[in-house]
Amino acid sequence: QVQLVESGGDLVQPGGSLRLTCAASGVDISRDAMGWHRQVPGKERQWVASVFGSDSTRFYGDSVKGRFTLSRDNAKNEMYLQMDGLKPEATGVYYCKSVVRGTQYWGQGTQVTVSS
């Protein structure tokens, strides 16, 4: 059974940093596709970043490139999103996603609010 649990969301001032964690079970994060998405009320869930395969190929959305960093700890089976230089438009609920044998799995989300 796949379970994804996000944590680390908080209220932070513009320009600040946060690190989100996705604790995974039933998923081999060193092999399966993993990613982060963001959703704000009234809008569709938006892709933020992804990592694929054992070679750790990573992709980032244009709005976060250079400021957000996705990483993994295979021993802990955890994925992280380091968010630096946060802007108010980064506000939203951040979801961890995994794709296992063609099936998508989502966590429950963690709220990030960027505001002064």
Phi and psi in degrees as a GROMACS rama.xvg file:
@    title "Ramachandran Plot"
@    xaxis  label "Phi"
@    yaxis  label "Psi"
@TYPE xy
-86.3702  131.18  VAL-2
-137.262  131.765  GLN-3
-124.284  127.25  LEU-4
-127.259  116.09  VAL-5
-91.0741  152.088  GLU-6
-155.167  167.846  SER-7
106.273  -8.71832  GLY-8
-66.259  150.309  GLY-9
-167.145  177.04  ASP-10
-91.9818  127.314  LEU-11
-139.56  150.071  VAL-12
-78.6348  154.075  GLN-13
-53.7205  138.145  PRO-14
89.5087  -10.02  GLY-15
-80.7602  -176.494  GLY-16
-131.091  152.803  SER-17
-145.191  153.926  LEU-18
-124.204  121.365  ARG-19
-93.7883  147.395  LEU-20
-123.502  138.493  THR-21
-119.81  109.723  CYS-22
-91.0481  121.811  ALA-23
-113.066  143.982  ALA-24
-137.641  149.157  SER-25
75.3013  8.87885  GLY-26
-133.453  139.149  VAL-27
-97.5281  97.1309  ASP-28
-68.6272  -16.008  ILE-29
-76.7773  -12.3458  SER-30
-124.467  -42.2073  ARG-31
-79.4848  151.219  ASP-32
-67.2913  133.048  ALA-33
-132.319  152.659  MET-34
-162.783  172.661  GLY-35
-120.73  140.633  TRP-36
-133.001  158.051  HIS-37
-127.78  142.681  ARG-38
-137.29  135.401  GLN-39
-114.59  155.169  VAL-40
-56.1263  134.04  PRO-41
83.1127  -0.15415  GLY-42
-125.846  160.552  LYS-43
-72.2997  156.147  GLU-44
-64.8721  134.229  ARG-45
-114.632  133.871  GLN-46
-68.7284  138.868  TRP-47
-113.924  -51.4581  VAL-48
-161.93  154.642  ALA-49
-143.727  156.736  SER-50
-134.037  139.415  VAL-51
-126.581  133.039  PHE-52
67.6507  178.072  GLY-53
-71.8482  -16.1861  SER-54
-87.0162  2.20006  ASP-55
59.6616  32.8928  SER-56
-62.3395  128.049  THR-57
-120.828  147.245  ARG-58
-133.307  146.493  PHE-59
-132.179  146.908  TYR-60
-67.4638  152.216  GLY-61
-59.1726  -33.3258  ASP-62
-72.12  -15.9106  SER-63
-118.732  -7.76543  VAL-64
-58.1182  130.328  LYS-65
90.0643  -13.7068  GLY-66
-118.213  -29.259  ARG-67
-106.801  143.707  PHE-68
-132.296  124.624  THR-69
-95.9597  134.469  LEU-70
-142.581  168.755  SER-71
-136.019  148.673  ARG-72
-118.174  99.7589  ASP-73
-65.4645  -32.9782  ASN-74
-65.3887  -36.1132  ALA-75
-91.2322  -9.17072  LYS-76
56.9248  46.4091  ASN-77
-125.695  148.315  GLU-78
-120.128  147.892  MET-79
-128.854  155.961  TYR-80
-131.773  106.544  LEU-81
-85.2838  121.442  GLN-82
-117.105  114.244  MET-83
-115.708  159.516  ASP-84
56.2687  44.6887  GLY-85
-64.9001  140.908  LEU-86
-115.47  156.018  LYS-87
-55.0314  -31.8521  PRO-88
-70.6849  -6.65464  GLU-89
-80.2301  -6.93163  ALA-90
-60.4599  136.807  THR-91
159.158  -178.869  GLY-92
-93.7649  127.102  VAL-93
-100.384  128.264  TYR-94
-115.092  139.727  TYR-95
-90.4313  138.386  CYS-96
-132.156  142.459  LYS-97
-132.088  146.992  SER-98
-118.556  114.407  VAL-99
-120.149  114.506  VAL-100
49.3901  44.5338  ARG-101
84.8484  -3.81011  GLY-102
-104.054  133.578  THR-103
-89.939  138.699  GLN-104
-127.943  143.615  TYR-105
-127.714  149.066  TRP-106
-84.5288  -174.497  GLY-107
-88.1302  -13.3573  GLN-108
95.4438  155.747  GLY-109
-137.31  135.588  THR-110
-83.8304  129.109  GLN-111
-117.881  126.486  VAL-112
-125.868  122.568  THR-113
-110.413  108.655  VAL-114
-159.449  147.736  SER-115
